[in-house]
Amino acid sequence: MRGLNLLYAFLGGALVGASAAILFAPEKGSDLRTRIKEMLKKNGIDFSDDEVEQLVKQISAQIED
């Protein structure tokens, strides 16, 4: 069970790191949101445009803190 928790922690950290890297890339906001949505869809997660917008705002707020 400990190994599984370690795997989840690693994957969570990788997701946060990738999100931060994407958010700091010099790109138009609309292109960024499209790219995030495509990445999530590729991994089997289907988000609406509004949900992607909320996700971006949430990640941005956490980075600013």
Phi and psi in degrees as a GROMACS rama.xvg file:
@    title "Ramachandran Plot"
@    xaxis  label "Phi"
@    yaxis  label "Psi"
@TYPE xy
-63.8266  -38.8949  ARG-2
-63.5352  -36.6546  GLY-3
-67.0901  -40.4274  LEU-4
-64.183  -38.8038  ASN-5
-63.9416  -40.2037  LEU-6
-63.2236  -44.2468  LEU-7
-62.765  -40.3019  TYR-8
-64.0529  -42.4099  ALA-9
-62.7964  -46.6444  PHE-10
-64.8075  -39.3509  LEU-11
-62.406  -43.6008  GLY-12
-64.4311  -39.3474  GLY-13
-64.0208  -40.1543  ALA-14
-65.0293  -44.575  LEU-15
-64.4701  -42.7304  VAL-16
-62.9811  -43.8179  GLY-17
-65.0859  -39.7278  ALA-18
-63.3932  -43.1628  SER-19
-63.9352  -41.4642  ALA-20
-62.9819  -40.7278  ALA-21
-66.8487  -41.7624  ILE-22
-67.2394  -30.2052  LEU-23
-91.0927  -2.73355  PHE-24
-71.3631  139.502  ALA-25
-74.218  96.186  PRO-26
-150.652  152.214  GLU-27
-63.6161  146.953  LYS-28
-58.6971  -42.7232  GLY-29
-65.9845  -38.4334  SER-30
-66.4487  -38.4456  ASP-31
-63.7972  -45.1781  LEU-32
-64.6645  -39.2175  ARG-33
-62.9591  -41.8548  THR-34
-64.6001  -42.7211  ARG-35
-61.6911  -45.796  ILE-36
-61.9223  -41.7851  LYS-37
-65.0848  -40.2114  GLU-38
-63.3857  -43.6688  MET-39
-65.9556  -42.3186  LEU-40
-63.4114  -38.418  LYS-41
-60.8864  -32.4578  LYS-42
-93.0253  13.2338  ASN-43
86.0017  14.3035  GLY-44
-112.328  117.234  ILE-45
-103.209  112.987  ASP-46
-113.504  147.049  PHE-47
-82.8611  169.904  SER-48
-59.7037  -40.1219  ASP-49
-64.8883  -39.7258  ASP-50
-67.5331  -37.5379  GLU-51
-64.8903  -41.4094  VAL-52
-60.407  -44.1864  GLU-53
-63.8773  -40.4123  GLN-54
-62.5249  -43.7096  LEU-55
-62.8546  -43.5587  VAL-56
-63.5893  -40.7872  LYS-57
-65.4185  -45.0153  GLN-58
-65.7826  -40.974  ILE-59
-62.1436  -40.7822  SER-60
-65.3299  -39.0841  ALA-61
-68.1083  -35.9078  GLN-62
-69.3603  -38.2918  ILE-63
-69.3096  -26.0304  GLU-64
